[in-house]
């Protein structure tokens, strides 16, 4: 039976299907005139994923549901899920090795590393390592750590989150203006080093360029208020960039499975999640600059690996993301537009009663 590119979220798998140069109707998601492929020929790509699971009647779920939970929007498309054909597709993919995976297909399963004994040895200490690192760099030792991070492990991990940003792509930066004249283009970039204050990624005295992927995101990041005039510079990338994208959406499940690195990323990815969370957390007026030391240290580690910057989600606008660029000269400010903030929608949460 034939599956198609509309069954999978993975570009890696879809490239394999495209190269087959065959179109037709998909037997699983029912797409017409789609690039199709014999499902049983994809077995080599799925074995590495199925091997991560073990039968767990107490805490598991059927494999077709557990994969969707564990690899949300990374393996199967919503179209396939809606067609209720996930299990059938998995079964057909591994048909030639069905005997090896019958238990996984017929019983509730869970990721092996989620076993409580493994979790105590591997996962929980990783979470604690972040806390110990943060406490030490802020309060004990600034340059020589007792609770040293495994830098080689971190470097290996960061490489899985590499992303190329193509030359010519545009990003945006906002500054609150006092008048409708706004700022000229030569004042829309990063501040000079001697004026650079501590930021989430940069230490004091070292200036990085912070950009957003669209105008809405940069307005949120600038914390524009009602009736503010906001200058927004449009920046164009002058050359290709290599960045570390801290979102877990960066890596491709099937590519990592083929090189037997998927489980490593899933286990150690919690550390990357914490780094992204800290970089994304909005700055408050009473924040101490010491709070930025952990993210500054790790940003500099990424910089030392030859990357040009870091991409991380915006916590102020859920649909946007930001870049912290180590080498601002790789961007040119094309023009500046001034905006008048004439309406703001407030969202709030009650946290205490009277």
C-alpha positions as CSV (number, residue, x, y, z in Angstrom):
1,X,0.0,0.0,0.0
2,X,1.1,3.5,-0.7
3,X,1.6,6.4,1.7
4,X,2.4,10.0,0.7
5,X,4.0,13.2,1.6
6,X,0.8,14.4,3.2
7,X,1.1,11.6,5.8
8,X,4.4,12.9,7.4
9,X,5.6,16.1,9.0
10,X,9.2,15.1,8.4
11,X,11.0,16.8,5.5
12,X,13.6,14.0,5.7
13,X,11.0,11.4,5.0
14,X,9.2,13.5,2.4
15,X,12.4,14.0,0.5
16,X,12.7,10.2,0.2
17,X,9.2,10.0,-1.1
18,X,9.6,12.9,-3.6
19,X,12.7,11.3,-5.1
20,X,10.6,8.3,-6.0
21,X,8.9,10.5,-8.6
22,X,5.6,8.7,-8.5
23,X,2.2,10.3,-8.0
24,X,-1.2,8.8,-7.2
25,X,-3.8,8.4,-4.5
26,X,-2.6,7.8,-0.9
27,X,-4.1,4.6,0.7
28,X,-3.9,6.1,4.2
29,X,-4.8,9.9,4.2
30,X,-6.7,9.7,0.8
31,X,-4.8,12.5,-0.8
32,X,-5.2,12.6,-4.6
33,X,-2.4,13.3,-7.1
34,X,0.2,13.1,-4.2
35,X,3.8,12.0,-4.2
36,X,3.4,8.3,-3.1
37,X,5.7,5.6,-1.8
38,X,5.4,1.9,-0.8
39,X,5.0,2.1,2.9
40,X,6.9,-1.1,3.6
41,X,10.0,0.5,2.1
42,X,10.1,3.0,5.0
43,X,10.8,0.4,7.6
44,X,14.5,1.4,8.0
45,X,13.4,4.8,9.1
46,X,10.8,3.7,11.7
47,X,12.7,1.0,13.4
48,X,14.8,3.5,15.3
49,X,11.7,5.2,16.7
50,X,9.9,2.0,17.6
51,X,13.0,0.7,19.4
52,X,12.7,3.6,21.9
53,X,9.5,2.0,23.3
54,X,8.8,-0.8,25.7
55,X,5.5,-2.4,26.9
56,X,4.2,-0.5,30.0
57,X,0.6,-1.5,30.8
58,X,0.4,0.8,33.9
59,X,1.5,4.1,32.3
60,X,1.6,3.5,28.6
61,X,-0.7,4.1,25.6
62,X,-1.3,2.4,22.3
63,X,1.7,3.0,20.0
64,X,-0.3,5.1,17.5
65,X,-1.4,7.5,20.3
66,X,1.9,7.5,22.2
67,X,4.0,8.5,19.1
68,X,1.6,11.4,18.5
69,X,2.1,12.6,22.1
70,X,5.9,12.1,22.2
71,X,6.6,13.5,18.8
72,X,3.8,16.1,18.4
73,X,3.8,17.6,14.9
74,X,7.1,15.8,14.1
75,X,6.1,12.4,12.7
76,X,2.4,12.2,11.4
77,X,0.3,14.9,10.0
78,X,-3.1,15.9,11.3
79,X,-4.6,14.8,8.0
80,X,-3.4,11.2,8.6
81,X,-4.5,11.3,12.3
82,X,-8.0,12.5,11.2
83,X,-8.2,9.6,8.8
84,X,-7.6,7.3,11.8
85,X,-4.9,5.4,9.9
86,X,-1.8,5.9,12.0
87,X,-1.7,2.3,13.4
88,X,-2.4,0.8,10.0
89,X,0.4,2.8,8.4
90,X,2.9,1.8,11.2
91,X,1.9,-1.9,10.8
92,X,2.3,-1.8,7.1
93,X,5.7,0.0,7.3
94,X,7.2,-2.7,9.5
95,X,5.4,-5.6,7.9
96,X,8.6,-7.4,7.0
97,X,9.7,-7.3,10.7
98,X,6.3,-7.5,12.3
99,X,7.4,-10.4,14.6
100,X,10.0,-8.1,16.3
101,X,7.5,-5.4,17.1
102,X,4.2,-7.3,17.7
103,X,4.3,-6.6,21.5
104,X,4.8,-2.9,20.8
105,X,1.8,-2.9,18.4
106,X,-0.5,-4.9,20.6
107,X,0.1,-3.4,24.1
108,X,0.3,0.0,25.8
109,X,3.9,1.4,25.5
110,X,6.0,4.1,26.9
111,X,9.5,5.5,26.1
112,X,12.1,3.3,27.8
113,X,13.9,6.3,29.3
114,X,10.7,7.3,31.0
115,X,11.1,4.2,33.2
116,X,11.4,5.5,36.8
117,X,14.8,3.9,37.5
118,X,16.3,5.4,34.3
119,X,14.7,8.8,35.1
120,X,16.3,9.0,38.5
121,X,19.7,8.2,37.1
122,X,19.6,10.3,33.8
123,X,16.8,12.8,33.6
124,X,16.4,14.2,37.1
125,X,20.1,14.9,37.5
126,X,20.1,16.8,34.3
127,X,17.4,19.1,35.6
128,X,19.4,19.5,38.8
129,X,22.6,20.3,36.9
130,X,20.9,23.5,35.5
131,X,19.9,24.6,39.0
132,X,23.3,24.0,40.4
133,X,25.0,25.8,37.5
134,X,22.7,28.8,37.9
135,X,23.3,29.0,41.6
136,X,27.0,28.7,41.4
137,X,27.6,31.2,38.6
138,X,25.5,33.7,40.3
139,X,26.5,33.2,43.9
140,X,29.6,31.1,44.3
141,X,32.1,30.9,41.4
142,X,31.9,33.1,38.4
143,X,34.7,31.6,36.2
144,X,35.9,28.3,37.8
145,X,33.0,25.9,38.6
146,X,32.9,23.1,41.1
147,X,29.7,21.8,39.6
148,X,31.1,22.0,36.1
149,X,28.8,21.5,33.1
150,X,29.6,18.8,30.6
151,X,30.6,21.3,27.9
152,X,31.3,18.6,25.3
153,X,27.9,17.1,25.8
154,X,26.3,20.5,25.5
155,X,28.3,21.3,22.3
156,X,27.1,18.0,20.8
157,X,23.6,18.7,21.8
158,X,23.6,22.3,20.4
159,X,24.7,21.0,17.0
160,X,21.5,19.1,16.6
161,X,19.6,22.4,16.9
162,X,21.6,24.1,14.1
163,X,19.6,26.1,11.6
164,X,20.6,28.0,8.5
165,X,19.0,31.5,7.9
166,X,19.3,32.4,4.2
167,X,20.8,35.5,2.9
168,X,18.3,38.2,2.1
169,X,15.8,37.3,4.8
170,X,14.3,40.3,6.7
171,X,13.9,40.8,10.4
172,X,12.7,43.8,12.5
173,X,13.8,45.9,15.4
174,X,11.7,48.5,17.3
175,X,12.6,51.6,19.4
176,X,10.1,53.8,21.2
177,X,10.3,57.3,19.7
178,X,9.5,60.6,21.3
179,X,8.1,62.1,18.1
180,X,6.7,61.1,14.8
181,X,10.1,61.7,13.2
182,X,11.4,58.5,14.8
183,X,15.0,57.3,14.5
184,X,17.2,57.3,11.4
185,X,18.4,53.9,10.1
186,X,21.9,54.4,11.5
187,X,20.4,54.6,15.0
188,X,18.3,51.4,14.8
189,X,21.0,48.9,15.2
190,X,22.6,47.5,18.4
191,X,24.2,50.0,20.8
192,X,28.0,50.5,20.8
193,X,29.9,48.3,23.2
194,X,30.5,51.0,25.8
195,X,26.7,51.6,26.1
196,X,25.7,47.9,26.0
197,X,23.8,46.9,29.1
198,X,23.5,43.3,30.2
199,X,20.9,41.3,28.3
200,X,19.6,37.8,28.2
201,X,22.3,36.7,25.8
202,X,25.0,39.5,26.0
203,X,27.1,40.6,29.0
204,X,27.6,44.2,29.8
205,X,30.0,45.8,27.3
206,X,29.5,43.3,24.5
207,X,26.8,44.4,22.2
208,X,24.5,41.9,20.3
209,X,21.8,42.7,17.8
210,X,18.3,41.6,18.9
211,X,15.8,41.1,16.1
212,X,12.3,39.8,15.7
213,X,10.8,37.8,12.8
214,X,7.9,40.2,12.2
215,X,6.6,43.6,13.1
216,X,4.0,42.4,15.6
217,X,6.6,40.5,17.5
218,X,9.0,43.4,17.7
219,X,6.2,45.7,18.9
220,X,5.6,43.3,21.8
221,X,9.3,42.9,22.5
222,X,9.6,46.7,22.7
223,X,6.6,46.8,25.1
224,X,5.0,49.5,23.1
225,X,2.2,51.3,25.0
226,X,-0.9,53.1,23.9
227,X,-0.2,56.3,21.9
228,X,3.5,55.5,21.7
229,X,5.4,56.3,18.5
230,X,7.5,53.4,17.6
231,X,10.3,53.3,15.0
232,X,10.7,49.9,13.3
233,X,13.7,49.2,11.3
234,X,13.7,46.6,8.6
235,X,17.0,44.6,8.6
236,X,18.1,42.4,5.7
237,X,20.6,39.6,6.1
238,X,23.7,40.2,4.0
239,X,25.0,36.6,4.1
240,X,23.8,33.1,5.2
241,X,23.8,32.6,9.0
242,X,24.3,29.6,11.2
243,X,22.2,29.8,14.4
244,X,21.2,27.5,17.2
245,X,17.4,27.4,17.2
246,X,16.5,26.4,20.7
247,X,13.0,25.2,19.7
248,X,12.6,21.5,19.6
249,X,10.9,22.0,16.2
250,X,14.4,22.3,14.8
251,X,15.5,18.7,14.7
252,X,14.1,16.0,12.4
253,X,13.0,12.8,14.2
254,X,13.9,10.6,11.3
255,X,17.3,12.1,10.6
256,X,18.3,11.7,14.2
257,X,16.9,8.2,14.3
258,X,19.0,7.1,11.4
259,X,22.2,8.3,13.1
260,X,21.0,6.8,16.4
261,X,21.0,10.2,18.2
262,X,17.2,10.6,18.7
263,X,17.1,9.3,22.3
264,X,20.1,11.4,23.3
265,X,18.4,14.6,22.1
266,X,15.1,13.7,23.8
267,X,16.8,13.0,27.1
268,X,19.1,16.0,27.2
269,X,16.7,18.3,25.4
270,X,15.3,19.4,28.8
271,X,18.5,21.4,29.3
272,X,17.9,23.2,26.0
273,X,14.3,23.8,27.0
274,X,15.4,25.6,30.2
275,X,17.9,27.7,28.2
276,X,15.2,28.8,25.8
277,X,12.8,29.5,28.6
278,X,15.3,31.7,30.4
279,X,16.2,33.6,27.2
280,X,12.5,34.1,26.4
281,X,11.5,35.3,29.9
282,X,10.6,39.0,29.8
283,X,12.8,41.4,31.6
284,X,11.2,43.0,34.7
285,X,12.2,46.2,36.3
286,X,13.3,44.5,39.5
287,X,15.4,41.8,37.8
288,X,19.0,41.5,38.9
289,X,21.7,41.4,36.2
290,X,23.0,38.3,38.0
291,X,20.0,36.5,36.7
292,X,21.4,36.8,33.2
293,X,24.7,35.2,33.9
294,X,23.7,31.6,33.1
295,X,22.2,32.5,29.7
296,X,25.1,34.8,28.9
297,X,27.6,32.0,29.7
298,X,25.8,29.5,27.4
299,X,25.3,32.1,24.7
300,X,29.1,32.6,24.7
301,X,29.6,28.9,24.5
302,X,27.4,28.8,21.4
303,X,29.3,31.7,20.0
304,X,32.7,29.9,20.6
305,X,31.4,27.0,18.4
306,X,31.3,29.3,15.4
307,X,27.6,30.0,15.3
308,X,26.3,33.5,14.4
309,X,23.5,33.7,16.9
310,X,20.6,32.1,18.8
311,X,17.0,31.8,17.8
312,X,14.4,31.6,20.6
313,X,10.7,32.0,20.9
314,X,9.0,35.2,22.0
315,X,7.2,34.8,25.4
316,X,5.4,38.1,24.7
317,X,3.9,37.0,21.4
318,X,3.4,33.3,21.0
319,X,3.5,33.3,17.2
320,X,6.8,35.1,17.0
321,X,10.5,34.4,17.6
322,X,13.6,36.4,18.2
323,X,17.3,36.3,17.1
324,X,20.2,37.3,19.3
325,X,23.0,38.0,16.7
326,X,26.6,37.9,17.8
327,X,27.9,39.7,14.7
328,X,25.5,42.7,13.9
329,X,27.5,43.7,10.9
330,X,25.9,40.8,9.0
331,X,22.7,42.8,8.8
332,X,21.8,46.0,7.0
333,X,19.0,48.3,8.1
334,X,17.1,49.0,4.8
335,X,14.6,51.6,6.1
336,X,12.6,52.8,9.1
337,X,8.9,53.3,9.5
338,X,7.2,55.0,12.4
339,X,4.0,53.6,13.9
340,X,1.5,55.1,16.2
341,X,0.0,52.6,18.7
342,X,-3.7,53.5,18.7
343,X,-5.2,50.4,20.3
344,X,-4.0,47.7,22.8
345,X,-5.8,44.5,23.9
346,X,-5.1,43.6,27.5
347,X,-5.2,40.1,28.8
348,X,-4.9,39.5,32.5
349,X,-5.2,36.9,35.2
350,X,-6.4,37.3,38.8
351,X,-3.8,36.0,41.2
352,X,-5.2,37.0,44.5
353,X,-8.5,38.0,46.2
354,X,-9.2,41.1,48.3
